[in-house]
Amino acid sequence: MGKRILITDDAAFMRMMLKDILSKNGYEIAGEAENGKIAIEKYNELKPDLVTLDITMPELDGIGALKGIKAADPNAVCIMCSAMGQQAMVIESIQAGAKDFIVKPFQADRVLEAVKKAIG
């Protein structure tokens, strides 16, 4: 059984791209969330091995979701995704406990490298 991943992004197209890259490489998609609030709920329900979090989302952004997931489970493994390679957000994400940061548009090799590094 492959490692289970929860994909969080407000854009269905981006979730689909990530799902495609990951499932083709042996990872199981545990679920999907379209905002940070749902990501926290689904994390607690599904207990995936890894969560990908878009930074810019409605209701609760990725950094808020990261903090919420980490509060519930300090061992949670999260990777941030964003089109904005803003240094401050990268630093804030890493300080909040993110394992890595992937920039959109997704490069399959980079996504897989980040996931492998985070959960093997």
KEKE-3310 file (N, C-alpha, C; in steps of 0.2 Angstrom, whole numbers, plus 5000, padded with zeros to 4 digits):
npx = (5004:5003:5010:4999:4991:4985:4977:4977:4970:4963:4960:4952:4959:4972:4973:4970:4981:4991:4986:4987:5001:5006:4998:5002:5014:5014:5008:4995:4980:4973:4963:4954:4955:4947:4949:4958:4951:4943:4954:4960:4950:4948:4961:4961:4952:4956:4969:4982:4998:5005:5002:4998:4998:4990:4995:4988:4971:4953:4943:4952:4969:4984:4995:4988:4981:4991:4996:4985:4984:4996:4995:4985:4992:5008:5017:5013:5016:5019:5018:5021:5012:5013:5010:5016:5032:5036:5047:5045:5034:5038:5048:5040:5031:5040:5045:5033:5032:5032:5038:5043:5043:5034:5034:5022:5019:5017:5031:5034:5045:5050:5040:5039:5051:5051:5041:5046:5057:5051:5042:5047)
npy = (4994:5011:5026:5038:5052:5069:5081:5098:5112:5126:5127:5116:5111:5111:5102:5091:5090:5087:5076:5067:5067:5061:5049:5041:5038:5029:5033:5035:5043:5050:5059:5075:5093:5109:5120:5128:5125:5114:5105:5103:5097:5085:5080:5076:5066:5057:5054:5055:5051:5062:5080:5091:5108:5122:5139:5151:5152:5152:5155:5148:5150:5142:5142:5145:5133:5124:5127:5123:5109:5105:5108:5099:5087:5085:5078:5078:5078:5090:5099:5114:5123:5135:5148:5159:5164:5169:5175:5178:5171:5157:5156:5158:5147:5136:5139:5137:5123:5116:5104:5106:5116:5119:5126:5133:5133:5115:5105:5089:5081:5088:5089:5075:5073:5081:5075:5062:5065:5070:5059:5047)
npz = (5000:4995:5002:5010:5004:5007:4998:4996:4989:4983:4969:4958:4947:4950:4960:4954:4945:4954:4960:4949:4946:4959:4960:4949:4953:4963:4975:4987:4986:4999:5001:4997:4999:4998:5005:5019:5031:5029:5026:5039:5045:5037:5039:5052:5052:5042:5044:5035:5028:5023:5019:5007:5005:4999:4998:4997:5000:5001:5016:5026:5025:5019:5028:5040:5041:5041:5054:5062:5059:5064:5077:5081:5078:5081:5074:5061:5043:5032:5016:5008:4995:4982:4970:4972:4975:4987:4998:5012:5015:5013:5023:5034:5033:5034:5047:5054:5053:5041:5029:5017:5002:4987:4971:4960:4943:4944:4944:4940:4944:4954:4963:4967:4972:4984:4991:4993:5000:5012:5016:5011)
capx = (5000:5007:5009:4993:4992:4979:4979:4973:4971:4956:4959:4951:4964:4979:4972:4970:4988:4995:4984:4990:5008:5007:4995:5006:5020:5013:5005:4988:4976:4968:4957:4956:4951:4947:4952:4962:4947:4942:4960:4961:4945:4950:4967:4960:4947:4959:4976:4986:5005:5007:4997:5000:4994:4991:4995:4982:4965:4948:4941:4958:4975:4988:4999:4983:4979:4997:4997:4980:4986:5002:4992:4982:4996:5014:5021:5010:5020:5015:5022:5017:5012:5011:5012:5020:5038:5038:5052:5042:5029:5042:5051:5034:5029:5045:5045:5027:5033:5032:5044:5046:5039:5034:5031:5017:5016:5021:5036:5033:5051:5051:5034:5041:5057:5049:5037:5050:5061:5047:5039:5050)
capy = (5000:5017:5031:5041:5060:5073:5086:5104:5117:5129:5126:5109:5109:5110:5096:5086:5089:5084:5069:5063:5065:5056:5042:5038:5036:5024:5036:5034:5050:5049:5064:5082:5098:5115:5126:5126:5123:5107:5101:5101:5092:5079:5077:5073:5061:5052:5053:5054:5052:5069:5084:5096:5114:5128:5144:5156:5149:5156:5153:5148:5149:5136:5143:5144:5126:5120:5128:5119:5102:5104:5109:5093:5082:5088:5074:5079:5080:5095:5102:5120:5124:5141:5151:5165:5161:5175:5173:5178:5165:5151:5156:5157:5140:5132:5140:5134:5116:5113:5100:5108:5121:5117:5131:5131:5127:5109:5101:5082:5079:5092:5087:5069:5074:5084:5070:5057:5068:5071:5053:5041)
capz = (5000:4995:5007:5009:5004:5007:4993:4998:4985:4981:4962:4956:4942:4953:4964:4949:4943:4960:4961:4943:4948:4964:4960:4944:4956:4968:4981:4987:4987:5004:5000:4994:5002:4994:5009:5025:5036:5027:5026:5046:5047:5034:5042:5058:5050:5037:5046:5030:5029:5021:5017:5003:5007:4995:5003:4996:4999:5005:5023:5030:5021:5020:5034:5046:5041:5044:5061:5065:5058:5068:5084:5082:5077:5080:5069:5054:5038:5027:5011:5005:4987:4980:4964:4974:4978:4992:5003:5019:5016:5013:5029:5039:5032:5037:5054:5057:5053:5034:5028:5010:4998:4980:4968:4955:4940:4947:4940:4943:4947:4960:4968:4969:4976:4990:4994:4995:5005:5018:5019:5008)
cpx = (5004:5006:5003:4994:4985:4981:4974:4975:4964:4954:4958:4957:4970:4978:4973:4977:4992:4993:4987:4997:5009:5004:4999:5012:5020:5010:4998:4985:4971:4962:4959:4952:4952:4949:4955:4957:4945:4948:4961:4956:4946:4956:4966:4956:4952:4966:4981:4993:5008:5001:5000:4995:4995:4991:4989:4976:4960:4947:4947:4964:4979:4992:4994:4982:4985:4998:4991:4981:4991:5000:4989:4987:5003:5019:5018:5016:5017:5020:5018:5018:5010:5014:5017:5026:5041:5042:5049:5038:5033:5045:5045:5032:5034:5045:5039:5027:5033:5038:5047:5041:5040:5031:5027:5020:5020:5025:5036:5039:5052:5046:5037:5047:5055:5045:5041:5055:5057:5044:5042:5046)
cpy = (5006:5022:5036:5049:5063:5079:5092:5110:5120:5128:5118:5107:5107:5104:5090:5084:5085:5077:5064:5062:5060:5049:5038:5035:5032:5027:5035:5041:5048:5053:5071:5087:5105:5121:5123:5123:5115:5103:5099:5096:5085:5076:5073:5066:5055:5050:5051:5054:5058:5073:5089:5102:5120:5134:5149:5152:5153:5152:5153:5146:5143:5136:5142:5136:5122:5121:5124:5112:5101:5104:5102:5087:5085:5084:5074:5081:5084:5098:5108:5120:5131:5144:5157:5163:5167:5172:5173:5172:5158:5151:5155:5150:5135:5133:5137:5126:5112:5110:5103:5113:5119:5123:5129:5135:5121:5106:5094:5080:5082:5090:5080:5069:5076:5079:5064:5059:5068:5064:5047:5038)
cpz = (5000:5001:5005:5009:5004:5003:4995:4993:4983:4973:4961:4951:4945:4957:4959:4946:4948:4960:4955:4945:4953:4963:4954:4947:4962:4975:4981:4989:4993:5004:4998:4998:4998:4998:5015:5031:5035:5028:5034:5047:5044:5037:5048:5057:5046:5040:5040:5032:5027:5018:5013:5004:5002:5000:5003:4995:5003:5012:5027:5025:5023:5026:5040:5046:5043:5051:5065:5065:5063:5076:5086:5082:5076:5075:5062:5049:5033:5022:5008:4998:4986:4974:4966:4978:4983:4997:5010:5020:5017:5020:5035:5039:5036:5045:5058:5056:5046:5033:5021:5007:4991:4977:4962:4949:4943:4942:4943:4947:4954:4966:4971:4974:4983:4994:4997:5000:5012:5021:5016:5003)
residu = (MET:GLY:LYS:ARG:ILE:LEU:ILE:THR:ASP:ASP:ALA:ALA:PHE:MET:ARG:MET:MET:LEU:LYS:ASP:ILE:LEU:SER:LYS:ASN:GLY:TYR:GLU:ILE:ALA:GLY:GLU:ALA:GLU:ASN:GLY:LYS:ILE:ALA:ILE:GLU:LYS:TYR:ASN:GLU:LEU:LYS:PRO:ASP:LEU:VAL:THR:LEU:ASP:ILE:THR:MET:PRO:GLU:LEU:ASP:GLY:ILE:GLY:ALA:LEU:LYS:GLY:ILE:LYS:ALA:ALA:ASP:PRO:ASN:ALA:VAL:CYS:ILE:MET:CYS:SER:ALA:MET:GLY:GLN:GLN:ALA:MET:VAL:ILE:GLU:SER:ILE:GLN:ALA:GLY:ALA:LYS:ASP:PHE:ILE:VAL:LYS:PRO:PHE:GLN:ALA:ASP:ARG:VAL:LEU:GLU:ALA:VAL:LYS:LYS:ALA:ILE:GLY)
# end
